[in-house]
Amino acid sequence: MEKNPLSVTALTKYIKYKFDNDKHLKDVLVEGEISNFKRNVRGHFYFTLKDEKTSISAIMFSYKARSVRFRPEDGMNIIVRGYVSVFEVAGSYQIYVESMEKTGLGNLYQAYLQLKKDLEKKGYFDESHKLPLPKYPKQIAVLTSGTGAAVRDIIHIVNRRYPLAKILVYPTTVQGEYAVGEIVENLKMAQKNTDNDVIILGRGGGSIEDLWAFNEEKVADAIYNCELPIISAVGHETDFTISDFVADRRAPTPSGAAEIAVPDQLSLSKTINESKDRLRDSLKRVLKDRKRRLAYATERYVLKDPMRLIQPLENRLDSLSKRLTSLHPRERLKRQSERLTSLQKQLHQTYGRTLELKGTRLSHLKDSLRFNNPMRLLDEGYTLTKKNGKIIKSIESIEKGDTLQMQFKDGTLSVQVLDKEEKQ
């Protein structure tokens, strides 16, 4: 006899019934690592509880979540108490958490923190090593999944904001065992293309496992050694990967990376128009000023009668020409020669007058000398009396019996004083 088929709802309800009535599933204690943790606006916790081999979805309603004394995060090891049941809408089983305790960090998160610490010591995160982004990129290399929402968002935003920029997509596996190799290889290819100005490396959000390729040291090395600036856009706003720290810029989402990579054409257009207006106003002011100066210049007398402008220059030229002529060596020699002739003439005249004056004075001196010569008196009968060779001027110097010499004009007599009579 053939069985009647069950509806999906009926089957799901039956499975849920089996789960709910299994005493082993009514109160379970499970240890695992938190992954892909979310908290909605109503305060419910949604996350995945996993270990090395498998995972299970978990939910903790807000009235229970309020009793948790710590902030759950991805990578955190916890122990939960609750019951396992079926979520009928999705047809999936999950654990409904009643309480939660923290036991430590998960293995992946511990590895993430250790690598972050090591790379920070090496200087991989230093601002001094980060390259500036081009202001107006001509071509953008995009490394992400060729079919995901991330590449569509990037293309849409770049075309909207700055359609002058070309986009070159390097389809890249961003999750799984081949992701690291493809990311490293495509980064090398992108920087070899001289048309590329900047690289966007990104993907959408996900659990720590989904994003793990961007926490690998090989990817960090490739980003650090890349010669082109890189914008890392991995995960959603609250997710940080090693790539975010090493890259030259970090964007919270791929859409955010596109906005960082290119300027906004509307803003540029506004700036250009404002610059045009300022330039136009400045040009108007300059033209107005030049017209005013031209009008003033055309009213000046020198332009109405240009000879008035030339005449002072001609006079100055004549003056300078005369001065130059007067400074010519030939003219100077001529003037010196004329001066020498004049000085010679003055010398001869002065010499003649001086000689004449000296001759006249000499004649006067001769006459005076002749007139005052005592010997002239001898010619008139006077005598010159001497005693012992000295002229006698007074009788007081003669004594009776002295021998005197009396000089006449034609000879000398020696006489002896017989008597002396002084004048009364």
Secondary structure by P-SEA (a helix, b strand, c coil): cbbbbbcaaaaaaaaaaaaaacccccbbbbbbbbccccccccbbbbbbbbcccbbbbbbbcccccccccccccccccbbbbbbbbbcccccbbbbbccccccccccaaaaaaaaaaaaaaaaccccccccccccccccbbbbbcccccaaaaaaaaaaaaccccbbbbbccccccccaaaaaaaaaaaaaaacccccbbbbcccccccccccccccaaaaaaaaacccbbbbbccccccccccccccccccccaaaaaaaacccaaaaaaaaaaaaaaaaaaaaaaaaaaaaaaaaaaaccccccaaaaaaaaaaaaaaaaaaaaaacaaaaaaaaaaaaaaaaaaaaaaaaaaaaaaaaaaaaaaaaaaaacaaaaaaabbbbbbcccccccccccccccbbbbbbcccbbbbbbbccccccc
